[in-house]
Amino acid sequence: MSEKYLDSSLTPEERAEDLLGRLSVEEKVYQVSGIWAQQVDEPGQIDYGIGQVSTLEMRQKKTMRECVDWQIEIQKKVMEKSPHHIPATFHMEGLCGAFIQDAMSFPSGIGRGSSFDVELEEKIGKIVSRQEQAVGITQVLAPVLDVTQDPRMGREGETYGEDPTLNGIMGASYTRGIQDHVDADNGRRCDACAKHFMGFHKSTGGIHGADVSVSDREMIEKFGKPFQIAIKDGNLRGVMPCYCTSGGSASSSNKKMLTQVLREEMGFDGEVLADYGAIGNQHRFQGLYETMDQAGYASIRAGMDVELPMREAYNDDFIAKFKSGEYDMQYLDRAVKQALTAKFRQGLFEHPFAYTGQELEKKFYGNTEEDKKISLQSARESMVLLKNDGTLPVKNHTKKIVLVGPQAKNARFFFGGYTHLSMAEAPFAAYNAMAGVDIETAITNAGYQLIPGTNIQSDDIEEMDNLLRLQKPDCRSLLEEMQEMMPETEVVWTYGYPIAGDDCSHHAEALKAMEGADLVIFMLGGKHGSCSVSSMGEGVDGTNINLPICQDVLIQKAAELKIPMVGVHMNGRPISSDIADKYLNAIIEAWNPSEMGAQAIAETLLGINNPSGKMPVTTAIHAGQLPLQYNLYNGSAWSQGDSIGFKNYVDCSHRPRYAFGRGLSYTTFEYSNLSCNKEEVAPDETVQLSFTLTNTGNLAGTEIVQIYGKDVYASLARPMQELIGFARVTLQPQETKKIQVEVSPSQMAFLDEDMQWKIEKGEIRLRIGSSSEDIRLESSFSVTEDAFIKSRDRVFVARVE
């Protein structure tokens, strides 16, 4: 066969190498460029084909089959225009499910992080991969591997939390789910693209895309670790750099990070995809490079491959300078080969189109009931019980329950940012650049209202409720679910307050509704979603991390009624409220549990679901404490002790409100009988621990066992402690299980003064418990000598059985 690239028996790399040699410069540049689908018919946009197509507009299609017809039509146009008939890669977000009508939706990233459930995360990835493949999408923009550092940033809810190891292990599992779902009929598969490489959530002031002030050591050790784990343990095939600058370099053109660290040290051999507009932003907003094409060349030379969403910096001047020899062709060829290799790997040359007919039905809907079970399980496991004096579970003899807050009556609040619903809501926002400057004028001109005391648009819009009825017609509100589950109990609803601001005008009617109640359930928090109809989300950042005044004040007023009160919080950042802590009898952190959310919350309130979730973030009391994580360096925050520092601020504790890993249960667990097989180990040996875990209560329950390591004395400052292992252990009442743990010294390796990964001689303390502050057992071992290791060769998580 003369055209080797058409020979499917060859490797993707061999086929890409052959095709690369046949392409003109124009074809090459178009293969590393993206396009908005609506631009396909514009002159010059696909004259040489195109590399990638954004499928964001699938969010507004009324049926799944519209999405299919749309993909087939665009793919045909692209292939007809391409001189070598190269199909486009269609990409879509995949954090919480596909943006496709009838696709399954899942809880937010931070909710799934609360589950610590690695196996379930892989199942979710497989569902997302299967449904996106069915409609012709082979590039999934997920998982999100950002290590969250600041709840002011509106995107905290997308992450798995603040711990690099947890994020990496969950992300690697999700990556395997996406990439290992190979279509048995034709071999088509998806590539995962992990976001956002790296340090995105360390941005100054908690502002989206701002500068990141962090050393290279911390950048690689902390923010790079999840990517390294996903590359090693998940064979990650795609990476998307963040928008930020760090050390004067933009992430999209930082050669040290994109080439030396990512490719050479971490061993990544896949595609690097630009975040939307990130390459052009360097010239337009970050004051870098004299022209757009220079920004494009700096990026591709640094290790960037594909510009998304459209050709902006990879423009005609960019093409001309490669043709003239001013720009070095080796960089373009490297990027094009990566893009083509991905297409061959995904099976696009043999199967470029979405499925149709019965085949489509089978692929997309074939496992719907099982998909729902997995979404429900994820929602159940995301529930975190933060406080309980015995008020929960709700007692069978309860006569009247009052639900308070819009979140109880409108199921749209179950869906967080980067869900299909929140993305479909975005076009109804009056201000798509998110809450901020000039929003009042924008909203007034659109005929909408602001929530009193805020810059947030009221989302009481019929069209948005219609979206829920279209996308999820069977999705119940919590009010409907509680009324269904408790037919003998009077369950009523009252508005109470909005999602933000200082509007207390509905308090009197709420207090009236509470008269004679046996229990009041406050649905608390804001709206995690998109654009100006949300209180947090992409670009919707805020300085206040606490509950709004209108919610705190009503809780305080209701406390005078002496009725038991429960708070259920939904948002992308954790609940933090002095008033809630003081007056509520029980608090559940529910995050954004998605379409099965009403059932999961109701079951948790009633004790049908015994909560097992653990906080994947440290919860600050006040924004003035930030940054605040459990793994800050020794001598920071509350670890100062009796040193030169002081134990508290003058107006607040140094300590957090809720510790990382915190989560209560309706039963109790006892840790005992710890043993360790070695006191000293060589760097390449392992330590074996064992202990027993007993369910000492009267209900079956699941404990998330957490193992932390602490480098007691080191040559460089090290974290107070680091999560090195975890496991979900389910026990029946009074059941005991022996837990075995294998720890490797390389889990505690760090970058030394010469930026080499070092396993350092000295004592490592092991701490086992129910949270980072609820430590039940401790032991230690000593590493006998120093050793050096490659980044990719480290062990990242203790084996727990």
Secondary structure, DSSP 8 states (H G I E B T S, - for coil): ---GGG-TTS-HHHHHHHHHTT--HHHHHHHTBEEEGGGTTSTTSSTT--SEEE-GGGGG-SSHHHHHHHHHHHHHHHHHHSTT----EEEEE-SSS-SSTT------HHHHHTTT-HHHHHHHHHHHHHHHHHTT--EEE--B------TTSTTGGGSS-S-HHHHHHHHHHHHHHHHH---TTT----EE-EEEETTGGGBGGG-TT--B---HHHIIIIISHHHHHHHHHH---EEEE-S-EETTEEGGG-HIIIIIIIIIIT---SEEB--TTHHHHHHHTS--SSSHHHHHHHHHHHT--BB-SS-SSSSHHHHHHHHHTSS-HHHHHHHHHHHHHHHHHHTTTT--S---HHHHHHHHHTTHHHHHHHHHHHHHHH-EEEEESS--S--TT--EEEEESHHHH-GGGG--TTSHHHHHHGGG-S-TT-SSTTHHHHHHHHT--B-TTSS-B----HHHHHHHHHH-TT---HHHHHHHH-TTSEEEEE----SSSS--TTHHHHHHHHTT-SEEEEEE---EESGGG-SEETTB--S--S--HHHHHHHHHHHTTT--EEEEE-SSS----HHHHHH-SEEEE----GGGHHHHHHHHHHTSS------SS-B-SSGGG-S--TT-BTTSGGGGTTSSS-SB-SSSBSS-SB-TT--B-SS-EEEEEEEES-SEE-TT--EEEEEEEEE-SSS-EEEEEEEEEEESS-SS--BS-EEEEEEEEEE-TT-EEEEEEEE-GGGG-EE-TTS-EEE-SEEEEEEEESSSS-EEEEEEEEE-S-EE--GGGS--S-EE-
